[in-house]
Structure formats: structure tokens, C-alpha cells
Amino acid sequence: MDPVNLVIILLHPIAALFVIGWMVRQHRWRQRGRLLKGVERKDAVESHEKDGKRIYFLAWVLVIGGFIANATYRMRTEDIELPAALLPTGAGGLHAGGGVLGLILLTFLWKKGRNVKRLRESGEPWTEEKNRHGRASDAIMLLIVIHAFLGFLWLLQMIT
């Protein structure tokens, strides 16, 4: 495989490893948060909320970057032009669809998190919403593992 094509196709998975690592750290907040009290907990909650915003933004960049990398790779290796190159085919279509579904689910998770913050700050009951946010996070983490595995298989298929 041409080295330029290899770099293009590896950009998305390498960036994804960093974002997934950050997401796993963010997900572990549920265990860490129980141990903290007072000012330390308040600071950790603020950090969790800021990281959530950053991860949400990075997820959008990651998915859009994946589509761009795939389109660039396809335009270089196949005789195809832009609108059609953005639509992945075969196993890539399943992986790309999972990325779009992931963005939808992350939007839901992000909104749940913001709702928890709003309820907490207004003095309304927020525990139930926090639990929904946590369960949504659990489901998304499972889907991320499946999505990453499909992407790995697709990458192997393209490289070989």
C-alpha cells in the first residue's frame, strides 16, 4: 500500500484511540465520584462536565474526520469523485453507520448530562436523571467496543 494512503487511512483509528481512552476515563467518573467529598468533589464535577463538552466536540471531529479520510482514500485508490466517495460501501458502511449512530447517542448522553447540571443547580431532584445519564453512558461504552472492533476488521480488510 502506498505510504500516503496508509497515513490517510490510519489517521481516524489513531485519533479514535485517544478519544476512546478519554471516554473510558470519563466513564470511570462514576466510581471516582463516590469517593470524593466537599470542594474536591465540586472541582471534580466541574472537570467532568468540561471534559464531557470536549469529548462531545471531539466525537464530532472524529466522525467527520473519518468520513473525510475514507473519501480521500477512496478518491485516491478508486476512480470515484466527491459526493459518492463520502458514502462508504461494504463493511465500511456498517462502521460509518455506527459512527453516525454513536453521534446521535452521544448527543442524547450530553443532553442528559446538561440536564443533570441544570436540575442540580436549580435545586430540583436530579438523582434519577443522573442515573439515566450513567446508564446511557454504560450502553454507549459497550457500543464503542463493538464499533471499534468493526472498524478494526474494516481496517484489516483495506490494508490486506
C-alpha positions as CSV (number, residue, x, y, z in Angstrom):
1,M,0.0,0.0,0.0
2,D,1.2,3.5,-0.8
3,P,2.6,5.2,2.3
4,V,0.4,8.3,1.8
5,N,-2.7,6.1,1.5
6,L,-1.7,4.3,4.7
7,V,-1.3,7.5,6.6
8,I,-4.7,8.8,5.4
9,I,-6.4,5.6,6.4
10,L,-4.7,5.4,9.8
11,L,-5.5,9.0,10.9
12,H,-9.0,8.1,12.0
13,P,-8.2,5.0,14.0
14,I,-5.2,6.6,15.8
15,A,-7.2,9.6,16.7
16,A,-10.1,7.3,17.8
17,L,-7.8,5.5,20.2
18,F,-7.1,8.8,22.1
19,V,-10.7,9.8,22.2
20,I,-11.9,6.4,23.3
21,G,-9.2,6.4,26.0
22,W,-10.5,9.8,27.2
23,M,-14.1,8.5,27.1
24,V,-13.2,5.5,29.2
25,R,-11.6,7.8,31.8
26,Q,-14.7,10.0,31.7
27,H,-16.9,6.9,32.2
28,R,-14.9,5.9,35.3
29,W,-16.1,9.1,36.9
30,R,-19.0,7.1,38.4
31,Q,-16.5,5.1,40.6
32,R,-14.2,8.0,41.4
33,G,-17.0,10.4,42.2
34,R,-18.3,8.3,45.0
35,L,-15.1,8.7,46.9
36,L,-14.8,12.5,46.8
37,K,-16.3,15.0,49.2
38,G,-16.6,18.7,49.6
39,V,-14.6,21.1,47.5
40,E,-12.6,18.2,45.9
41,R,-15.9,16.7,44.6
42,K,-17.2,20.0,43.4
43,D,-13.9,20.6,41.4
44,A,-14.1,17.0,40.0
45,V,-17.7,17.5,38.9
46,E,-16.7,20.7,37.1
47,S,-13.9,18.9,35.4
48,H,-16.2,16.0,34.4
49,E,-18.6,18.5,32.8
50,K,-15.9,20.3,30.9
51,D,-14.4,17.0,29.7
52,G,-17.9,15.9,28.6
53,K,-18.2,19.0,26.4
54,R,-14.7,18.4,25.0
55,I,-15.4,14.8,24.3
56,Y,-18.7,15.6,22.6
57,F,-16.9,18.1,20.3
58,L,-14.0,15.7,19.6
59,A,-16.5,12.9,18.7
60,W,-18.0,15.1,16.0
61,V,-14.5,15.9,14.7
62,L,-13.6,12.3,14.8
63,V,-16.6,11.1,12.8
64,I,-16.4,13.9,10.3
65,G,-12.6,13.2,10.0
66,G,-13.4,9.5,9.4
67,F,-15.7,10.3,6.6
68,I,-13.2,12.7,5.1
69,A,-10.3,10.3,5.4
70,N,-12.4,7.5,3.8
71,A,-13.4,9.8,1.0
72,T,-9.9,10.9,0.4
73,Y,-8.6,7.3,0.4
74,R,-11.4,6.2,-2.0
75,M,-10.7,9.1,-4.4
76,R,-7.0,8.2,-4.4
77,T,-7.5,4.4,-4.9
78,E,-10.7,4.1,-6.8
79,D,-11.9,6.1,-9.8
80,I,-14.6,8.0,-7.8
81,E,-15.5,11.6,-7.2
82,L,-16.6,13.5,-4.1
83,P,-20.2,13.1,-3.3
84,A,-20.1,9.3,-4.0
85,A,-16.7,9.0,-2.2
86,L,-18.3,10.2,1.1
87,L,-20.6,7.1,1.2
88,P,-18.7,4.1,2.5
89,T,-19.5,0.7,1.0
90,G,-19.5,-2.8,2.3
91,A,-18.2,-3.3,5.8
92,G,-17.2,0.4,5.8
93,G,-20.9,1.3,5.6
94,L,-21.7,-0.6,8.7
95,H,-18.8,1.1,10.6
96,A,-19.8,4.6,9.3
97,G,-23.4,4.0,10.2
98,G,-22.2,3.1,13.7
99,G,-20.3,6.4,13.9
100,V,-23.4,8.3,13.0
101,L,-25.5,6.3,15.5
102,G,-22.8,7.0,18.1
103,L,-23.1,10.7,17.5
104,I,-26.8,10.5,18.0
105,L,-26.3,8.6,21.2
106,L,-23.6,10.9,22.4
107,T,-25.9,13.9,21.8
108,F,-28.5,12.2,24.0
109,L,-25.9,11.5,26.7
110,W,-24.6,15.0,26.5
111,K,-28.1,16.5,26.8
112,K,-28.8,14.2,29.8
113,G,-25.6,15.4,31.5
114,R,-26.5,19.1,30.9
115,N,-30.0,18.3,32.3
116,V,-28.4,16.8,35.4
117,K,-26.4,20.0,35.8
118,R,-29.5,22.2,35.3
119,L,-31.6,20.3,37.8
120,R,-28.8,20.2,40.4
121,E,-28.2,24.0,40.1
122,S,-31.9,24.8,40.3
123,G,-32.3,22.7,43.5
124,E,-34.7,20.2,41.8
125,P,-34.4,16.4,42.3
126,W,-31.7,15.2,39.9
127,T,-30.7,11.7,41.1
128,E,-33.0,9.9,38.7
129,E,-31.7,11.9,35.7
130,K,-28.1,11.3,36.8
131,N,-28.9,7.5,36.9
132,R,-30.3,7.7,33.3
133,H,-27.1,9.6,32.3
134,G,-25.0,6.9,33.8
135,R,-26.9,4.0,32.2
136,A,-26.8,5.7,28.8
137,S,-23.0,6.0,29.3
138,D,-22.8,2.3,30.1
139,A,-24.6,1.5,26.9
140,I,-22.5,3.8,24.8
141,M,-19.3,2.3,26.1
142,L,-20.5,-1.2,25.0
143,L,-21.4,0.2,21.6
144,I,-18.0,1.9,21.3
145,V,-16.3,-1.5,21.8
146,I,-18.4,-3.1,19.1
147,H,-17.9,-0.1,16.8
148,A,-14.1,-0.1,17.3
149,F,-14.0,-3.9,16.6
150,L,-15.9,-3.4,13.3
151,G,-13.5,-0.6,12.4
152,F,-10.5,-2.7,13.2
153,L,-11.9,-5.5,10.9
154,W,-12.6,-3.0,8.1
155,L,-9.0,-1.6,8.5
156,L,-7.5,-5.0,8.2
157,Q,-9.6,-5.7,5.1
158,M,-8.4,-2.4,3.5
159,I,-4.7,-2.9,4.4
160,T,-4.5,-6.5,3.2
